[in-house]
Amino acid sequence: MVKARAGDDGTYWDAYWQQMPREELDAFHLRKVRALIKFAYERVPYYRKLYDEAGVRPEHIKSWNDFYRLVPLTDKPMITADQYEREQVAGFAALPPDLHRWFHRTSGTTGRPLNEVFSGYDRITAAHDCWPWGWWDVGLRPGDSIYFAFGFGTFVGFWSAVFAAERMGLTVIPGGGMSTEERIQQILELKPACVCATPTYLVHLGRVARAKGWRLPDAGVRVLTMAGESGGNVPAMRQEMQDAWGPAKICDIYGVSELSFGSTECRGTSAGRALGVHVVERYYHTFIVDPKTFEPIFEEGAVGEHVVTSFRPTQPLIKYRTHDLVRLRRNHDHGCGWKWTFLEGGVLGRTDSMVTIRGVNVYPTAVEQLLGQADGLAPYYELHIDRVQGEDQMTVRIEAEPPQPAAQYPELAGRTAAMLRRSIGVRIDVEVLQPEALLRYELKSRKVIDHRREGR
């Protein structure tokens, strides 16, 4: 029988797991990882071939040192290759189709769709039990209502939040197939406890409401929850959301769809004592590697590429490269009481979108945070990365904040470029655009556009 730990007084979604000491978590993870490697070796031909070529068999993995040293990394192109070469519904599939209950799809690395399948177990637990840890911590409870401001397609994204809301006992209000104005009117009418959308779309809802003369604070929304972009951990964007919606708590989620990977804010981050997300270690093991050598990094607070193992059996992903750069802390105390790994600042950038400008490594997230400090500019921007004459360069395209006259755009651009140079140490070109010049997105916005990979 599992015994409740001290503090299991309703404060936590599951105090047993959230307060589990690191030694116990590591032992639990090692048991899960060893079992998953054996399961994948027996059930997935791609893994068997990958491990045989590396000279690794499941019985060789007896310790963490064995796991880090012997087990090969996996990556998205491998899943896509397995999916199409074996002409199956999904790459790395370990369970037969008659156990599949949900089908989802995301974009593949080569442009071919990457399919994802979920068993009933995946849907109920490992895939969709990741949002409630944070939701409970910021005050949502069974019986509260949650409004989903997005269109429902095959991308798993916010579907996982819908399933999690149902599991938690929340009342789901779907807002698919509506215009932004219609959604705002529904929110004002129905007064949900929580609204779920991407960070940029939550900001957009606030701006449209203000332009229409509608007061979003009158809806009494207590929690704004979001995923899909780094904006949830950008201070200026968080502030704009709270200015538009009132004193709502923010619960940001960082996920990777093919992993169904979950990490979430807690009450400590929502209260401003830190920025970042906790890894939901009930279902995932994570660590970081040097993005050039792929050697594990164990230094507390170091930055590296995030590597994740998901305990989801339908499509096992073991030592999976996310290409996300994170600052990982195992021992971060900001008052929430959680013992889980903390990713300070959320996703800091991508290994494949880092720019080296005249010897200086520039991460898009650092530029995003600085843009939020500039006066006269709206939170709608694109970072264009290119390579000119063998050197990387970045150009910021950002909208002016009304009612800035167009005659002031060059001065705004120059002032912003100077601010970026002072802070980062290299020149970054800035182009200021008129309001509404850039696309608005309901789902994940395309903020970083890397033309180096597009052959330009």
C-alpha positions, 0 to 999 in steps of 0.5 A: 500500500502507498502511504501518504507523505507529510503535506498530503492535505489537499495542497497538492494534486498528488503529494506522494509523487510531487514530494518524493525525495530525489533518491527515490525518484532516481530509483523509480526512473531506473526501474522504468527505464530498464523495463522500457528498454527491454519492452522496446527491444522486444516489440519495436524492430527499429529499436532492436536494430538500433541497439544491436548495431550499438552492441547493446542489449537490455540486460547490459543496462543495470545502472545510470552509468550504463544508460548514459554511456551505452544507450543510443540517442533517438530523434524525430527523423528516426520515427518518421523513417520507421513510420514510412519504411514499414508503412505502418500507422505510426513509427516506433509503435509497440502495441497493435492497432486494436489497442489504439484509441486516439490518433494524432498527427504533427509535422515531420522533420522532412515535411511528411506528417508524423503520426502519433497513436495513444492507447487507453492507458496513454490517454488516461494517465501518461499522456494526459495527466500532466496539466492537472499538477499545475492547475491544482497548484494554482487553484483550479478544482473539480467543478470549475469550468475551462474554456478552450480558445482554439480550433480542434484538429489532429494536432495533439496539443490542447487535446491533451488539456481537454482530456486532462480537464475531463480527468480532473473533473472540470467543466469543458467549454469548447470554443472551436469554429468561432471568430475571436470576437465570438470567443470573447463574447462567450467568455464574458457570458459564461465566465469560465474559471480558466481559459486555455490558449497559446500565449500570443492568442491570449494576448490577441484576445485581450487586444481585440477586447480592448479595441471593442470596448469589452472588459475581459476582467469582468469575466472573472477568469482566475487562471490562464493556461497555455502551451505551444510557445515560449511566451508563457515564460517571457515576463513582458508577455505575462504582464500584458496578459494579466493587464488584459485579463485582470489578476489571473494566475498563469500556468504555462505548460512546456510539452513535446507532442510526440513524447506527450511530454509534460512540464508545468508551472507551480504556484511558486512560479505563478506567484512570481518567485521564479520563472520556469516549469517542473518536469512531471517526473511521474511519467518522464525522465530527463537530463541534458547533453552538450549539443555538440558532443552529446555528452551528459551534463550533470552540473546544477543550473547548466544549459544543454539540450534536453533529452527525454525518456517517456514512459508511454508504452504505445510509442516508446521514446528513449533518450529522445532529443528534443533540440530544446535548450534548457537550464536544468536544476534538480534542487531548486526551491522557490516555495512550492514544495515540489521535488521535481526537476525545474527548467529555469526560464522554460525553453531558452532556445533551440539547438538548430536555431541558435545564431552565432553572430561574429562569435557571439551565441545568440538565443532567440528567447533572449531576444524575445525577452529584451523586446518585451522591455522596449517602449512603443512596440507590440508583442507581435514579432518574427525573428528571421535567421539567415546566413549571408556570406558565410555568417549568421545574421538575425533580423527582427520584424516587429509591429509598432504599438498604436498609435505610434505614427509611421514617421517614428518607425525608423527611430523606434527601430534604431532605438530597439537595435541599440538596446539589443546591441547593448544587452547582447553585444552584437548588432541585430537588424530591426524592422518596425511594421505597422499594426496588424502586419503580421499573422495571428495564430490560434495555435503555435505561432511561427516566431522564429523563421530560420531561412538557413534550413530553407536553402536561402 
